[in-house]
Amino acid sequence: MNCPAHDHPSIAARLISSLLPHGLICIALAFVLALPSWARAADASDLSKETQACLKCHDKPGSAKLLANGESLSLHISTQAFLDSRHADNDCEDCHSGLDSATHGKVKTDIKSHRDYSMEMRDSCVECHKKKVKAYDDGVHAALVAEGSKKAPLCSDCHNPHTQRSVKLLLPIEQLPCAKCHKDIFKAYSGDVHGLERVAKGKEAPACPDCHKAHEIKAASFGTGIRDACLGCHEDAADKHKDWLPNAARHFDAISCPACHAPTATRRVNLRLFNAGSNTQLVEKSGVPFFVDRTAAADQLNKGLDGSALLSLLKEYNDTNADAKVVLRGRLEVDSGIQAHQIAEKSKALRDCKTCHSAGASAFQSVSLTVAGPDGRPLRHGVQNDVLTSLT
């Protein structure tokens, strides 16, 4: 096999020839020679003339626009950051189709606020990311936006369209967008067994999207979401528990994973309203506050529902849901989302049966009744703890 590299060997060619069989030398050398063309991918000359023209003005640090509400909107877009982003193959006009190049920068445009601008630009995201937007629309964040929340995240609150890189990259945890809004929970996560794997060891341990999904975010307390998220990684956990835990399957059904794996947490019994026929958690209908109204009427002194009130409420639910048998299902869980993110290493998990199976156990001193709200988030009302030992 003739190879030109053998006639005038470069340093790279000599190195390759010393490491590879003769027949592979030309292939390897071609690979080396191709590397400069890959590096050239991050070059402004690869951008369209229109996009280069936009960046010529916008790649000026400090450029900004004063909005109607007094906020400042940064107009600076780093050319290099854009080239390194997932949108480098797009032209500016793909997203900013409403701009007129003839008048842009010459005619004043009114923007009320950051929020209004983000809402307006969301339509551009839909054009390419239909499935992701559909998933978002079915989640908790979109429900909050529909309720009028000014804080619930929109696309650009989590994804900077001009610098967005691959979500597969292992980012430092402080750069995860969830940290912007969920500061207390994120602080707890940063110090638990998962967060420390990333912070102290630099490993690809679970982050927010791995358990809660990135777009189709549901209420963590709804259904079996927490347990399913844990078993998604710890697939053999159920079998391993059978080696030492009696009635392991029943424990998995009735106890939330953090109740044992966040040993310093406080716990409560959550009585959830279920449709026994379809095996689904009851969901409050939008605009019909049945649960809220009935529990308030039955507990006017706000001391918690007693056994009699609880039975009456169940009867009302069954009378108004002829096609469903409404039942209560108890689950032991931690008191808050913050505590659910304080998972300790497995050697510290609770394994002593007496923690729960003893008279006056602290876990059974707090009881709540729960139905899922229209968006899945829990609606709760207190229950007197002696209900757990009553005939009810």
Secondary structure as GFF3:
##gff-version 3
##sequence-region A 1 392
A	DSSP	three_ten_helix	4	6	.	.	.	ID=ss1
A	DSSP	alpha_helix	11	19	.	.	.	ID=ss2
A	DSSP	three_ten_helix	22	24	.	.	.	ID=ss3
A	DSSP	alpha_helix	25	39	.	.	.	ID=ss4
A	DSSP	three_ten_helix	44	46	.	.	.	ID=ss5
A	DSSP	alpha_helix	49	58	.	.	.	ID=ss6
A	DSSP	beta_strand	64	66	.	.	.	ID=ss7
A	DSSP	beta_strand	72	74	.	.	.	ID=ss8
A	DSSP	alpha_helix	79	83	.	.	.	ID=ss9
A	DSSP	alpha_helix	92	95	.	.	.	ID=ss10
A	DSSP	alpha_helix	114	128	.	.	.	ID=ss11
A	DSSP	alpha_helix	130	137	.	.	.	ID=ss12
A	DSSP	alpha_helix	140	146	.	.	.	ID=ss13
A	DSSP	alpha_helix	155	158	.	.	.	ID=ss14
A	DSSP	three_ten_helix	173	175	.	.	.	ID=ss15
A	DSSP	three_ten_helix	177	180	.	.	.	ID=ss16
A	DSSP	alpha_helix	183	190	.	.	.	ID=ss17
A	DSSP	alpha_helix	193	199	.	.	.	ID=ss18
A	DSSP	alpha_helix	208	212	.	.	.	ID=ss19
A	DSSP	alpha_helix	225	233	.	.	.	ID=ss20
A	DSSP	alpha_helix	237	242	.	.	.	ID=ss21
A	DSSP	alpha_helix	248	254	.	.	.	ID=ss22
A	DSSP	alpha_helix	257	261	.	.	.	ID=ss23
A	DSSP	beta_strand	267	275	.	.	.	ID=ss24
A	DSSP	beta_strand	280	281	.	.	.	ID=ss25
A	DSSP	alpha_helix	290	298	.	.	.	ID=ss26
A	DSSP	alpha_helix	307	320	.	.	.	ID=ss27
A	DSSP	beta_strand	326	334	.	.	.	ID=ss28
A	DSSP	alpha_helix	337	340	.	.	.	ID=ss29
A	DSSP	three_ten_helix	346	348	.	.	.	ID=ss30
A	DSSP	three_ten_helix	353	355	.	.	.	ID=ss31
A	DSSP	three_ten_helix	362	364	.	.	.	ID=ss32
A	DSSP	beta_strand	367	372	.	.	.	ID=ss33
A	DSSP	beta_strand	378	383	.	.	.	ID=ss34
A	DSSP	three_ten_helix	385	389	.	.	.	ID=ss35
###
